[in-house]
Amino acid sequence: MNKSDLKLIAVLERTGGFASAQELHQILRREGDGIGLTTVYRALQSLVDDKIVDLLRREDGEAIYRLCGDTHHHHLVCKSCGDTVEIEGGAIEKWAKTMAEEFGFREVGHTAEIFGICSKC
């Protein structure tokens, strides 16, 4: 893990939720860090690949990032306030396995995000 990765992890810990690469870049710049936006994107991709950071897409397609938990999980995402809850996906896991087997796929992975309006909104 390099210096840029560690800086982004620290910022993500402070934000406590999802943020875009541009938002993270702005936070670092406000704090006096001269990191470039390209470096932020590169570091985030590395952290996603290493399963340290979760990647979601907003309804408009923009990528957003958050430190992830230790186990495989899915998300409920509020379309209004952006609040996100990690959830277990037993039924999704079973369905994904069944579909993969039915079509002869192996080494299967998946992600699932469920969007709606939370009870606070």
The first five atom37 places (N, CA, C, CB, O) and aatype in JSON, in Angstrom:
{
  "aatype": [12, 2, 11, 15, 3, 10, 11, 10, 9, 0, 19, 10, 6, 1, 16, 7, 7, 13, 0, 15, 0, 5, 6, 10, 8, 5, 9, 10, 1, 1, 6, 7, 3, 7, 9, 7, 10, 16, 16, 19, 18, 1, 0, 10, 5, 15, 10, 19, 3, 3, 11, 9, 19, 3, 10, 10, 1, 1, 6, 3, 7, 6, 0, 9, 18, 1, 10, 4, 7, 3, 16, 8, 8, 8, 8, 10, 19, 4, 11, 15, 4, 7, 3, 16, 19, 6, 9, 6, 7, 7, 0, 9, 6, 11, 17, 0, 11, 16, 12, 0, 6, 6, 13, 7, 13, 1, 6, 19, 7, 8, 16, 0, 6, 9, 13, 7, 9, 4, 15, 11, 4],
  "atom_mask": [
    [1, 1, 1, 1, 1],
    [1, 1, 1, 1, 1],
    [1, 1, 1, 1, 1],
    [1, 1, 1, 1, 1],
    [1, 1, 1, 1, 1],
    [1, 1, 1, 1, 1],
    [1, 1, 1, 1, 1],
    [1, 1, 1, 1, 1],
    [1, 1, 1, 1, 1],
    [1, 1, 1, 1, 1],
    [1, 1, 1, 1, 1],
    [1, 1, 1, 1, 1],
    [1, 1, 1, 1, 1],
    [1, 1, 1, 1, 1],
    [1, 1, 1, 1, 1],
    [1, 1, 1, 0, 1],
    [1, 1, 1, 0, 1],
    [1, 1, 1, 1, 1],
    [1, 1, 1, 1, 1],
    [1, 1, 1, 1, 1],
    [1, 1, 1, 1, 1],
    [1, 1, 1, 1, 1],
    [1, 1, 1, 1, 1],
    [1, 1, 1, 1, 1],
    [1, 1, 1, 1, 1],
    [1, 1, 1, 1, 1],
    [1, 1, 1, 1, 1],
    [1, 1, 1, 1, 1],
    [1, 1, 1, 1, 1],
    [1, 1, 1, 1, 1],
    [1, 1, 1, 1, 1],
    [1, 1, 1, 0, 1],
    [1, 1, 1, 1, 1],
    [1, 1, 1, 0, 1],
    [1, 1, 1, 1, 1],
    [1, 1, 1, 0, 1],
    [1, 1, 1, 1, 1],
    [1, 1, 1, 1, 1],
    [1, 1, 1, 1, 1],
    [1, 1, 1, 1, 1],
    [1, 1, 1, 1, 1],
    [1, 1, 1, 1, 1],
    [1, 1, 1, 1, 1],
    [1, 1, 1, 1, 1],
    [1, 1, 1, 1, 1],
    [1, 1, 1, 1, 1],
    [1, 1, 1, 1, 1],
    [1, 1, 1, 1, 1],
    [1, 1, 1, 1, 1],
    [1, 1, 1, 1, 1],
    [1, 1, 1, 1, 1],
    [1, 1, 1, 1, 1],
    [1, 1, 1, 1, 1],
    [1, 1, 1, 1, 1],
    [1, 1, 1, 1, 1],
    [1, 1, 1, 1, 1],
    [1, 1, 1, 1, 1],
    [1, 1, 1, 1, 1],
    [1, 1, 1, 1, 1],
    [1, 1, 1, 1, 1],
    [1, 1, 1, 0, 1],
    [1, 1, 1, 1, 1],
    [1, 1, 1, 1, 1],
    [1, 1, 1, 1, 1],
    [1, 1, 1, 1, 1],
    [1, 1, 1, 1, 1],
    [1, 1, 1, 1, 1],
    [1, 1, 1, 1, 1],
    [1, 1, 1, 0, 1],
    [1, 1, 1, 1, 1],
    [1, 1, 1, 1, 1],
    [1, 1, 1, 1, 1],
    [1, 1, 1, 1, 1],
    [1, 1, 1, 1, 1],
    [1, 1, 1, 1, 1],
    [1, 1, 1, 1, 1],
    [1, 1, 1, 1, 1],
    [1, 1, 1, 1, 1],
    [1, 1, 1, 1, 1],
    [1, 1, 1, 1, 1],
    [1, 1, 1, 1, 1],
    [1, 1, 1, 0, 1],
    [1, 1, 1, 1, 1],
    [1, 1, 1, 1, 1],
    [1, 1, 1, 1, 1],
    [1, 1, 1, 1, 1],
    [1, 1, 1, 1, 1],
    [1, 1, 1, 1, 1],
    [1, 1, 1, 0, 1],
    [1, 1, 1, 0, 1],
    [1, 1, 1, 1, 1],
    [1, 1, 1, 1, 1],
    [1, 1, 1, 1, 1],
    [1, 1, 1, 1, 1],
    [1, 1, 1, 1, 1],
    [1, 1, 1, 1, 1],
    [1, 1, 1, 1, 1],
    [1, 1, 1, 1, 1],
    [1, 1, 1, 1, 1],
    [1, 1, 1, 1, 1],
    [1, 1, 1, 1, 1],
    [1, 1, 1, 1, 1],
    [1, 1, 1, 1, 1],
    [1, 1, 1, 0, 1],
    [1, 1, 1, 1, 1],
    [1, 1, 1, 1, 1],
    [1, 1, 1, 1, 1],
    [1, 1, 1, 1, 1],
    [1, 1, 1, 0, 1],
    [1, 1, 1, 1, 1],
    [1, 1, 1, 1, 1],
    [1, 1, 1, 1, 1],
    [1, 1, 1, 1, 1],
    [1, 1, 1, 1, 1],
    [1, 1, 1, 1, 1],
    [1, 1, 1, 0, 1],
    [1, 1, 1, 1, 1],
    [1, 1, 1, 1, 1],
    [1, 1, 1, 1, 1],
    [1, 1, 1, 1, 1],
    [1, 1, 1, 1, 1]
  ],
  "atom_positions": [
    [[0.85, -1.17, 0.0], [0.0, 0.0, 0.0], [0.9, 1.24, 0.0], [-0.97, 0.0, 1.23], [1.85, 1.33, 0.78]],
    [[0.58, 2.18, -0.87], [1.42, 3.37, -0.97], [0.82, 4.56, -0.2], [1.62, 3.74, -2.44], [-0.24, 4.45, 0.41]],
    [[1.53, 5.66, -0.25], [1.13, 6.86, 0.5], [-0.24, 7.39, 0.07], [2.18, 7.96, 0.31], [-1.03, 7.8, 0.92]],
    [[-0.53, 7.38, -1.22], [-1.83, 7.85, -1.72], [-2.96, 6.97, -1.2], [-1.85, 7.87, -3.25], [-4.01, 7.48, -0.82]],
    [[-2.75, 5.65, -1.18], [-3.76, 4.73, -0.65], [-4.07, 5.08, 0.8], [-3.28, 3.26, -0.77], [-5.23, 5.16, 1.19]],
    [[-3.03, 5.28, 1.6], [-3.21, 5.58, 3.01], [-3.94, 6.9, 3.23], [-1.87, 5.62, 3.72], [-4.78, 7.0, 4.12]],
    [[-3.63, 7.91, 2.41], [-4.33, 9.2, 2.51], [-5.81, 9.04, 2.22], [-3.71, 10.22, 1.54], [-6.65, 9.59, 2.93]],
    [[-6.14, 8.27, 1.18], [-7.54, 8.08, 0.83], [-8.28, 7.27, 1.88], [-7.66, 7.39, -0.52], [-9.44, 7.57, 2.18]],
    [[-7.64, 6.27, 2.45], [-8.27, 5.5, 3.52], [-8.59, 6.42, 4.69], [-7.36, 4.34, 3.98], [-9.68, 6.34, 5.27]],
    [[-7.67, 7.3, 5.03], [-7.89, 8.24, 6.15], [-9.07, 9.16, 5.86], [-6.62, 9.08, 6.41], [-9.88, 9.41, 6.75]],
    [[-9.17, 9.67, 4.64], [-10.28, 10.57, 4.29], [-11.59, 9.79, 4.3], [-10.05, 11.22, 2.9], [-12.6, 10.29, 4.79]],
    [[-11.6, 8.58, 3.76], [-12.81, 7.77, 3.76], [-13.26, 7.42, 5.18], [-12.58, 6.48, 2.95], [-14.46, 7.37, 5.45]],
    [[-12.31, 7.19, 6.08], [-12.66, 6.94, 7.48], [-13.37, 8.15, 8.07], [-11.4, 6.61, 8.31], [-14.35, 8.01, 8.8]],
    [[-12.88, 9.34, 7.75], [-13.49, 10.56, 8.29], [-14.86, 10.84, 7.69], [-12.57, 11.75, 8.04], [-15.75, 11.32, 8.39]],
    [[-15.04, 10.55, 6.4], [-16.34, 10.83, 5.78], [-17.41, 9.87, 6.28], [-16.22, 10.75, 4.26], [-18.57, 10.24, 6.41]],
    [[-17.01, 8.63, 6.57], [-17.94, 7.66, 7.14], [-19.03, 7.18, 6.19], [0.0, 0.0, 0.0], [-19.92, 6.44, 6.61]],
    [[-18.98, 7.55, 4.93], [-19.97, 7.12, 3.96], [-19.37, 7.11, 2.59], [0.0, 0.0, 0.0], [-18.15, 7.07, 2.43]],
    [[-20.22, 7.15, 1.59], [-19.76, 7.14, 0.21], [-19.37, 8.54, -0.25], [-20.83, 6.57, -0.7], [-19.99, 9.52, 0.16]],
    [[-18.35, 8.62, -1.09], [-17.91, 9.88, -1.69], [-17.35, 9.59, -3.07], [-16.84, 10.59, -0.8], [-16.81, 8.5, -3.32]],
    [[-17.47, 10.54, -3.96], [-16.91, 10.38, -5.31], [-15.42, 10.7, -5.28], [-17.65, 11.31, -6.33], [-14.91, 11.27, -4.31]],
    [[-14.73, 10.32, -6.34], [-13.3, 10.62, -6.46], [-13.08, 12.13, -6.42], [-12.72, 10.03, -7.76], [-12.13, 12.61, -5.8]],
    [[-13.96, 12.89, -7.08], [-13.82, 14.34, -7.09], [-14.02, 14.93, -5.69], [-14.84, 14.97, -8.07], [-13.3, 15.84, -5.3]],
    [[-14.97, 14.4, -4.95], [-15.2, 14.87, -3.57], [-14.0, 14.58, -2.69], [-16.46, 14.22, -2.98], [-13.58, 15.43, -1.9]],
    [[-13.44, 13.39, -2.82], [-12.26, 13.02, -2.04], [-11.07, 13.89, -2.42], [-11.92, 11.53, -2.24], [-10.3, 14.32, -1.55]],
    [[-10.93, 14.14, -3.7], [-9.86, 15.01, -4.19], [-10.0, 16.41, -3.6], [-9.86, 15.07, -5.73], [-9.01, 16.99, -3.14]],
    [[-11.21, 16.95, -3.6], [-11.44, 18.29, -3.05], [-11.1, 18.35, -1.56], [-12.9, 18.7, -3.26], [-10.52, 19.34, -1.09]],
    [[-11.46, 17.32, -0.81], [-11.15, 17.27, 0.62], [-9.64, 17.31, 0.82], [-11.75, 16.0, 1.29], [-9.13, 18.09, 1.63]],
    [[-8.91, 16.48, 0.09], [-7.46, 16.44, 0.21], [-6.83, 17.78, -0.17], [-6.88, 15.33, -0.67], [-5.9, 18.23, 0.5]],
    [[-7.32, 18.4, -1.21], [-6.79, 19.71, -1.64], [-7.05, 20.78, -0.58], [-7.41, 20.13, -2.99], [-6.17, 21.61, -0.31]],
    [[-8.25, 20.78, 0.01], [-8.58, 21.73, 1.08], [-7.66, 21.57, 2.28], [-10.03, 21.56, 1.51], [-7.36, 22.53, 2.99]],
    [[-7.22, 20.33, 2.49], [-6.32, 20.05, 3.61], [-4.86, 20.33, 3.25], [-6.47, 18.6, 4.05], [-3.96, 20.06, 4.05]],
    [[-4.63, 20.88, 2.06], [-3.28, 21.27, 1.67], [-2.49, 20.2, 0.95], [0.0, 0.0, 0.0], [-1.3, 20.38, 0.71]],
    [[-3.11, 19.1, 0.6], [-2.42, 18.03, -0.12], [-2.42, 18.36, -1.61], [-3.08, 16.65, 0.14], [-3.45, 18.76, -2.14]],
    [[-1.3, 18.2, -2.27], [-1.19, 18.5, -3.69], [-1.5, 17.33, -4.6], [0.0, 0.0, 0.0], [-1.16, 17.37, -5.78]],
    [[-2.14, 16.29, -4.09], [-2.43, 15.09, -4.86], [-3.26, 15.43, -6.1], [-3.16, 14.05, -3.99], [-4.16, 16.28, -6.03]],
    [[-2.97, 14.78, -7.21], [-3.72, 15.0, -8.45], [-4.93, 14.1, -8.54], [0.0, 0.0, 0.0], [-4.97, 13.03, -7.92]],
    [[-5.92, 14.52, -9.3], [-7.15, 13.75, -9.46], [-6.87, 12.38, -10.08], [-8.15, 14.51, -10.33], [-7.49, 11.39, -9.69]],
    [[-5.96, 12.31, -11.03], [-5.6, 11.03, -11.65], [-5.03, 10.07, -10.61], [-4.58, 11.25, -12.78], [-5.32, 8.87, -10.65]],
    [[-4.23, 10.57, -9.69], [-3.66, 9.75, -8.62], [-4.77, 9.24, -7.7], [-2.61, 10.55, -7.81], [-4.73, 8.1, -7.24]],
    [[-5.75, 10.09, -7.43], [-6.89, 9.68, -6.6], [-7.62, 8.52, -7.28], [-7.87, 10.87, -6.36], [-7.91, 7.51, -6.63]],
    [[-7.92, 8.66, -8.56], [-8.6, 7.59, -9.29], [-7.79, 6.3, -9.28], [-8.88, 8.02, -10.73], [-8.33, 5.22, -9.06]],
    [[-6.49, 6.41, -9.51], [-5.61, 5.23, -9.54], [-5.59, 4.54, -8.18], [-4.18, 5.63, -9.95], [-5.67, 3.32, -8.1]],
    [[-5.47, 5.33, -7.12], [-5.43, 4.77, -5.76], [-6.77, 4.12, -5.41], [-5.09, 5.87, -4.74], [-6.79, 3.04, -4.82]],
    [[-7.88, 4.77, -5.78], [-9.19, 4.18, -5.49], [-9.36, 2.85, -6.22], [-10.31, 5.15, -5.89], [-9.89, 1.9, -5.64]],
    [[-8.94, 2.77, -7.47], [-9.05, 1.51, -8.2], [-8.23, 0.42, -7.53], [-8.61, 1.7, -9.66], [-8.68, -0.73, -7.45]],
    [[-7.05, 0.75, -7.06], [-6.21, -0.2, -6.35], [-6.89, -0.69, -5.07], [-4.85, 0.42, -6.03], [-6.86, -1.88, -4.76]],
    [[-7.51, 0.24, -4.35], [-8.2, -0.11, -3.1], [-9.44, -0.95, -3.37], [-8.58, 1.15, -2.33], [-9.78, -1.82, -2.57]],
    [[-10.13, -0.7, -4.48], [-11.27, -1.53, -4.87], [-10.79, -2.93, -5.23], [-12.04, -0.9, -6.07], [-11.37, -3.92, -4.79]],
    [[-9.72, -3.01, -6.02], [-9.16, -4.31, -6.42], [-8.74, -5.13, -5.21], [-7.97, -4.12, -7.36], [-8.87, -6.35, -5.2]],
    [[-8.23, -4.45, -4.18], [-7.78, -5.13, -2.96], [-8.92, -5.36, -1.97], [-6.68, -4.33, -2.3], [-8.7, -5.86, -0.87]],
    [[-10.15, -4.99, -2.37], [-11.35, -5.18, -1.55], [-11.3, -4.42, -0.22], [-11.56, -6.66, -1.27], [-11.87, -4.85, 0.78]],
    [[-10.63, -3.28, -0.24], [-10.56, -2.4, 0.93], [-11.66, -1.35, 0.82], [-9.16, -1.73, 1.04], [-12.15, -0.84, 1.83]],
    [[-12.04, -1.03, -0.4], [-13.04, 0.0, -0.68], [-14.15, -0.6, -1.54], [-12.4, 1.23, -1.37], [-13.89, -1.35, -2.47]],
    [[-15.4, -0.24, -1.2], [-16.56, -0.61, -2.01], [-16.77, 0.45, -3.08], [-17.83, -0.76, -1.14], [-16.53, 1.64, -2.86]],
    [[-17.21, 0.02, -4.23], [-17.56, 0.9, -5.34], [-19.03, 0.72, -5.65], [-16.68, 0.62, -6.6], [-19.49, -0.4, -5.86]],
    [[-19.76, 1.81, -5.67], [-21.15, 1.82, -6.11], [-21.29, 2.85, -7.22], [-22.13, 2.13, -4.93], [-20.39, 3.66, -7.44]],
    [[-22.4, 2.82, -7.9], [-22.69, 3.85, -8.9], [-23.99, 4.53, -8.51], [-22.77, 3.24, -10.34], [-25.0, 3.88, -8.24]],
    [[-23.95, 5.86, -8.5], [-25.18, 6.63, -8.27], [-26.09, 6.42, -9.47], [-24.87, 8.15, -8.06], [-25.68, 5.88, -10.49]],
    [[-27.34, 6.84, -9.32], [-28.3, 6.66, -10.42], [-27.82, 7.33, -11.71], [-29.66, 7.22, -10.03], [-28.16, 6.88, -12.8]],
    [[-27.03, 8.41, -11.58], [-26.51, 9.09, -12.78], [-25.26, 8.41, -13.34], [-26.2, 10.55, -12.46], [-24.7, 8.88, -14.33]],
    [[-24.82, 7.32, -12.71], [-23.68, 6.55, -13.19], [-22.35, 6.91, -12.55], [0.0, 0.0, 0.0], [-21.35, 6.23, -12.76]],
    [[-22.32, 8.0, -11.76], [-21.06, 8.41, -11.13], [-20.63, 7.37, -10.09], [-21.21, 9.8, -10.47], [-21.44, 6.9, -9.29]],
    [[-19.34, 7.03, -10.11], [-18.78, 6.08, -9.15], [-18.61, 6.76, -7.8], [-17.43, 5.51, -9.65], [-18.14, 7.89, -7.71]],
    [[-18.99, 6.05, -6.74], [-18.78, 6.52, -5.37], [-18.11, 5.4, -4.57], [-20.12, 6.97, -4.7], [-18.29, 4.22, -4.88]],
    [[-17.35, 5.79, -3.56], [-16.5, 4.84, -2.84], [-16.71, 4.96, -1.34], [-15.03, 5.08, -3.18], [-17.05, 6.02, -0.83]],
    [[-16.51, 3.82, -0.63], [-16.59, 3.78, 0.82], [-15.74, 2.63, 1.32], [-18.06, 3.64, 1.29], [-15.61, 1.6, 0.66]],
    [[-15.16, 2.81, 2.51], [-14.44, 1.69, 3.12], [-15.43, 0.56, 3.31], [-13.79, 2.09, 4.47], [-16.56, 0.79, 3.74]],
    [[-15.02, -0.65, 2.98], [-15.96, -1.76, 3.08], [-15.71, -2.59, 4.33], [-15.86, -2.65, 1.85], [-14.66, -2.52, 4.96]],
    [[-16.72, -3.38, 4.66], [-16.62, -4.28, 5.79], [-15.75, -5.48, 5.44], [0.0, 0.0, 0.0], [-15.21, -5.57, 4.34]],
    [[-15.63, -6.39, 6.38], [-14.72, -7.53, 6.22], [-15.33, -8.7, 5.47], [-14.27, -8.0, 7.56], [-14.6, -9.59, 5.03]],
    [[-16.65, -8.72, 5.3], [-17.29, -9.86, 4.66], [-18.01, -9.42, 3.39], [-18.28, -10.54, 5.63], [-18.28, -8.24, 3.19]],
    [[-18.31, -10.39, 2.53], [-19.07, -10.11, 1.31], [-20.44, -9.6, 1.72], [-19.18, -11.38, 0.39], [-21.1, -10.19, 2.58]],
    [[-20.87, -8.52, 1.1], [-22.15, -7.92, 1.47], [-22.73, -7.16, 0.29], [-21.98, -6.98, 2.68], [-22.1, -7.01, -0.75]],
    [[-23.94, -6.7, 0.49], [-24.65, -5.91, -0.5], [-25.12, -4.64, 0.19], [-25.85, -6.7, -1.14], [-24.89, -4.47, 1.39]],
    [[-25.77, -3.75, -0.55], [-26.14, -2.46, 0.02], [-27.59, -2.1, -0.26], [-25.24, -1.39, -0.5], [-28.13, -2.39, -1.33]],
    [[-28.22, -1.45, 0.73], [-29.45, -0.71, 0.53], [-29.03, 0.74, 0.47], [-30.53, -0.99, 1.69], [-28.33, 1.22, 1.36]],
    [[-29.43, 1.46, -0.56], [-28.99, 2.84, -0.76], [-30.21, 3.74, -0.91], [-28.06, 2.96, -1.99], [-31.06, 3.5, -1.76]],
    [[-30.28, 4.78, -0.07], [-31.38, 5.73, -0.17], [-31.13, 6.69, -1.33], [-31.56, 6.52, 1.16], [-30.08, 7.33, -1.4]],
    [[-32.1, 6.77, -2.24], [-31.98, 7.65, -3.41], [-32.12, 9.12, -3.02], [-33.02, 7.29, -4.46], [-31.74, 10.0, -3.79]],
    [[-32.65, 9.38, -1.85], [-32.87, 10.76, -1.43], [-31.67, 11.34, -0.68], [-34.1, 10.85, -0.56], [-31.12, 12.36, -1.09]],
    [[-31.26, 10.67, 0.42], [-30.18, 11.23, 1.26], [-28.84, 10.53, 1.07], [-30.58, 11.15, 2.7], [-27.82, 11.03, 1.55]],
    [[-28.82, 9.39, 0.36], [-27.57, 8.67, 0.14], [-27.17, 7.74, 1.27], [0.0, 0.0, 0.0], [-26.14, 7.08, 1.17]],
    [[-27.97, 7.66, 2.34], [-27.67, 6.75, 3.44], [-27.55, 5.34, 2.88], [-28.76, 6.83, 4.55], [-28.34, 4.93, 2.03]],
    [[-26.56, 4.59, 3.37], [-26.28, 3.25, 2.86], [-26.16, 2.27, 4.01], [-24.99, 3.24, 2.0], [-25.54, 2.56, 5.03]],
    [[-26.77, 1.11, 3.84], [-26.73, 0.06, 4.84], [-26.17, -1.2, 4.2], [-28.14, -0.21, 5.45], [-26.63, -1.6, 3.13]],
    [[-25.17, -1.83, 4.85], [-24.66, -3.11, 4.37], [-25.63, -4.19, 4.8], [-23.22, -3.4, 4.91], [-26.08, -4.22, 5.95]],
    [[-25.96, -5.1, 3.88], [-26.89, -6.19, 4.18], [-26.3, -7.51, 3.71], [-28.26, -5.95, 3.52], [-25.48, -7.56, 2.8]],
    [[-26.74, -8.58, 4.35], [-26.38, -9.92, 3.9], [-27.27, -10.27, 2.72], [-26.52, -10.98, 5.06], [-28.37, -9.72, 2.59]],
    [[-26.83, -11.15, 1.89], [-27.6, -11.47, 0.69], [-27.74, -12.94, 0.44], [0.0, 0.0, 0.0], [-27.44, -13.41, -0.66]],
    [[-28.19, -13.7, 1.44], [-28.31, -15.15, 1.3], [-29.07, -15.58, 0.06], [0.0, 0.0, 0.0], [-28.61, -16.45, -0.68]],
    [[-30.24, -14.99, -0.18], [-31.05, -15.36, -1.34], [-30.35, -14.96, -2.64], [-32.45, -14.7, -1.26], [-30.41, -15.69, -3.63]],
    [[-29.68, -13.81, -2.62], [-28.95, -13.36, -3.82], [-27.8, -14.31, -4.11], [-28.42, -11.91, -3.63], [-27.54, -14.65, -5.27]],
    [[-27.1, -14.74, -3.05], [-25.97, -15.66, -3.23], [-26.44, -16.96, -3.88], [-25.28, -15.96, -1.87], [-25.82, -17.46, -4.81]],
    [[-27.54, -17.49, -3.37], [-28.09, -18.75, -3.9], [-28.52, -18.57, -5.36], [-29.28, -19.23, -3.05], [-28.22, -19.42, -6.2]],
    [[-29.22, -17.47, -5.65], [-29.68, -17.19, -7.02], [-28.48, -17.08, -7.97], [-30.52, -15.89, -7.06], [-28.5, -17.66, -9.05]],
    [[-27.44, -16.31, -7.58], [-26.27, -16.12, -8.43], [-25.59, -17.46, -8.72], [-25.27, -15.15, -7.76], [-25.19, -17.71, -9.86]],
    [[-25.47, -18.31, -7.7], [-24.84, -19.62, -7.89], [-25.66, -20.48, -8.84], [-24.68, -20.33, -6.54], [-25.11, -21.14, -9.73]],
    [[-26.98, -20.47, -8.66], [-27.87, -21.25, -9.52], [-27.78, -20.79, -10.97], [-29.31, -21.14, -9.02], [-27.69, -21.62, -11.88]],
    [[-27.82, -19.48, -11.19], [-27.75, -18.93, -12.55], [-26.4, -19.27, -13.2], [-27.96, -17.4, -12.53], [-26.35, -19.63, -14.38]],
    [[-25.33, -19.14, -12.45], [-24.0, -19.45, -12.99], [-23.91, -20.91, -13.41], [-22.91, -19.12, -11.96], [-23.41, -21.22, -14.49]],
    [[-24.4, -21.8, -12.54], [-24.36, -23.23, -12.85], [-25.23, -23.55, -14.06], [-24.82, -24.05, -11.64], [-24.84, -24.34, -14.93]],
    [[-26.41, -22.93, -14.12], [-27.33, -23.19, -15.22], [-26.72, -22.83, -16.58], [-28.62, -22.4, -15.02], [-26.97, -23.51, -17.57]],
    [[-25.91, -21.78, -16.61], [-25.32, -21.33, -17.87], [-23.85, -21.74, -18.01], [-25.44, -19.83, -17.98], [-23.17, -21.29, -18.94]],
    [[-23.36, -22.6, -17.1], [-22.01, -23.14, -17.22], [-20.89, -22.15, -16.89], [0.0, 0.0, 0.0], [-19.78, -22.31, -17.38]],
    [[-21.17, -21.15, -16.07], [-20.13, -20.19, -15.68], [-19.39, -20.68, -14.44], [-20.74, -18.8, -15.43], [-19.97, -21.38, -13.61]],
    [[-18.13, -20.3, -14.32], [-17.34, -20.63, -13.14], [-16.59, -19.38, -12.7], [-16.34, -21.81, -13.44], [-16.57, -18.38, -13.42]],
    [[-15.99, -19.42, -11.52], [-15.28, -18.27, -10.94], [-16.17, -17.03, -10.98], [-13.96, -18.01, -11.71], [-15.76, -15.97, -11.45]],
    [[-17.36, -17.18, -10.47], [-18.39, -16.15, -10.56], [-18.31, -15.2, -9.37], [-19.78, -16.78, -10.63], [-18.12, -15.63, -8.23]],
    [[-18.45, -13.93, -9.63], [-18.58, -12.9, -8.61], [-19.78, -12.04, -8.95], [0.0, 0.0, 0.0], [-20.3, -12.11, -10.07]],
    [[-20.22, -11.24, -8.01], [-21.36, -10.37, -8.27], [-21.4, -9.23, -7.26], [-22.67, -11.16, -8.23], [-20.75, -9.28, -6.22]],
    [[-22.17, -8.22, -7.59], [-22.49, -7.15, -6.66], [-23.99, -6.91, -6.76], [-21.68, -5.85, -6.97], [-24.6, -7.17, -7.79]],
    [[-24.57, -6.42, -5.67], [-26.01, -6.1, -5.69], [-26.24, -4.87, -4.81], [-26.88, -7.31, -5.2], [-25.87, -4.84, -3.64]],
    [[-26.86, -3.87, -5.41], [-27.24, -2.68, -4.68], [-28.74, -2.51, -4.87], [-26.45, -1.42, -5.16], [-29.25, -2.62, -5.99]],
    [[-29.43, -2.25, -3.79], [-30.87, -2.04, -3.82], [-31.13, -0.59, -3.48], [-31.61, -3.0, -2.83], [-30.75, -0.1, -2.42]],
    [[-31.81, 0.12, -4.42], [-32.06, 1.54, -4.25], [-33.51, 1.78, -3.85], [-31.72, 2.32, -5.53], [-34.41, 1.11, -4.36]],
    [[-33.73, 2.71, -2.96], [-35.07, 3.07, -2.53], [-35.0, 4.34, -1.69], [0.0, 0.0, 0.0], [-33.99, 5.04, -1.69]],
    [[-36.07, 4.63, -0.99], [-36.14, 5.78, -0.11], [-36.19, 5.27, 1.33], [-37.39, 6.69, -0.43], [-37.05, 4.46, 1.67]],
    [[-35.25, 5.73, 2.17], [-35.15, 5.24, 3.56], [-36.29, 5.79, 4.41], [-33.79, 5.63, 4.17], [-37.01, 6.71, 4.0]],
    [[-36.45, 5.23, 5.6], [-37.54, 5.64, 6.5], [-37.4, 7.07, 7.0], [-37.6, 4.7, 7.68], [-38.4, 7.68, 7.37]],
    [[-36.18, 7.62, 7.02], [-35.96, 9.01, 7.46], [-36.42, 10.02, 6.42], [-34.5, 9.23, 7.78], [-36.71, 11.17, 6.74]],
    [[-36.47, 9.57, 5.17], [-36.83, 10.49, 4.08], [-38.3, 10.34, 3.72], [-35.95, 10.24, 2.82], [-38.79, 11.02, 2.83]]
  ]
}
